Amino acid sequence: MKNILLAFVVSSVLLFLIGCEDSSMNNPVSAESLNKKVEPPGVSILHESIILEHKLIDPVKVNNYYLLSGKINYSQELILKNLPSIAPGYEINLDISVDASLKDMLSSLEPNSWRIKSESVDRFFLSKDGSYTLIKTYPIDGLLDRIELNCIFTVNSQGLKLVSVDLRSPVV
């Protein structure tokens, strides 16, 4: 009888301990954990936007101004590289999408407006603590003066930064 009572007590303690164990099978699954994409080790992805609200000088007609509005969306994938043949750093995959409009501020009636829509993919190597200067030129749909939007970016491991934006003309 003593052995049966001892076996009962031991089995009760074991069942209690097993029941108190944290089991991921009993935890609810959140929508965030289902939708989150897991990147491999050494890879990180940034998704950001840069708002465009700039008054720009016309490079052809010096007394004319344009209002640039819209945004630049980008996705920056950083792949950590620690190869013995190169300095430690990142392989950068940068996708840039521009969606903006350019309005002529000095037109006599209703301001004329043109679209700037472009997508690009750039790939380059970035040293671990370095930065990269990226110059992009975007065509302006329907503008007859052959003016282009010129953007200068700085790329580092924290993202993409718009340093300057202006209008350029290959004619002038």
N, C-alpha and C positions, 0 to 999 in steps of 0.2 A: 504494500500500500504506500509505503514511504517512497519507493522508486516511481510509482505512478504519479504521486503528487509532485515529485521533483521534475519528472519529465513534462508534466502539465505546466509547471511554473516556467521552465526553460523555454518550452515551445511558445508560451504566451509572450514572454519577453522578446523572443526572436520575431514573432509576428508583429508585435508592437514596433520594433525597430525597423522592420521591413516596411511597415505601413507609413512610418514617419519619413522615410527616405524621399528626397526630392526627385521627382520623375518628370522628365520633359514631356512625357506622354500625357500627363494630367494638366499641363500648363496650356492656357488658351493661346491660339496663334493669332497675332495681330496682323492687320492688313499691311502695316509697314514692313514687317519682317517677310511677308510673302512677296511684296513688290520690290524690295531692295535688291539691286544687282550687286553681287559680291565680285569685286575685282581680285585678280590674282595678286599674290604678294609682290610688292615693288611697283604696282600700277595704281595711279590715282587719276580721277577724272573730275574736271571742274566744268560747270555749266553756268555762265554768267551773261549779263547784258550790259551794254554801255549806251546810255541815253545820249542822243544827238540833239542839241539845241544851240546852234551857232549862227552868228551873223557873219557872212563871208563877203569879201570884196571880189567883184568881177575882174578877172585878169585882162579882159579885152577892153571893156568900157570902164575905166578907172572910177568914174563917179557913180557906178551902179552897185547895188548890194543885193545879196540873196540871203534868205533865211533857210537854213538847213534844219530839218526836224525828222526824227525817227529813232531807230535804234540799231545797234550792232549786237547780234547774238553770237556767242562763241562757245565752243566745246574744246577743252584742252586736255589731252591725255598725256600724262607723264609716265614714262616707263624708265624705272631706275636701271642704270647700266653701271656695273662695277667690273668691267673687263680689264684684264692686265694690260692690254695693248693700247687702251685709251684712258684718259683721265676720268675719274668718277663723274657722273652727270646723268642727264635725262635725254632720252629720245622723245621728242615732242611731236605729237600729231595734233594740229590745230585746224579746226573747222570754223570758218567765219562766214556769217550770213548778214548781209546789209539790207535793210528795208527802210528807206528814207524818202523824203520829198524835198525838193529845192524850189523855193518860191522867189520870183522877181519882186523885190520890194518897191521898186520905183516905176512900175508900169502905171499908165495913166488911169485905166479903169480897174478891172478885176485883176489881181495879181496872177501872172502866168505861173504854172506849176509843172514840174517834171519829176519823174520817178527815178530812183536809184535802187536797183535790186540786183544783188550779186551774191554768189556763193563761191568760196574758194577753200582749198585744202592745202596746207603747208606742212612739210615735215623737215625737221632739222635737229641737230644735237645742241644741247645746252649744258654748259658746265654746271656743277652742283651749286655754286654760289654766284653764277654769272647772270647776265641778261643779254637779250638778243634784240636788235633793232630791226623791225619789219616795216617796209614801206609798201603800201598797197595803193593802186590807182583804180578807181571805179568809173565806168562810163555813165553818163547821164542820158537817159532815154529821151530822144526828141529835141534836145537842145542843139540848135543849128550852129552855134559858135564854136563847136568842138571843144567845149570845156569839160574837164574831168575832175572828179573829187579825189584829192590826194590826202591819204591818212598815214601818219607815222605812229607806229605802236612800239611799245617796249614789252617784251615777253620775258617773264621769269617764272620760277617755280610756284609763285603765288597767283599767277594769272596774266591777263592781257590788259595793258593800260594804253589808252589813247593819249599820245603826247601832243600831237598837233593835227589840225585839219584845215585844209585850204582848197581853193580852186586853182587849177592849172590849165593852161592852154598849150598844146604842142606847137601852135602856130606862132604865139608871141614869144 
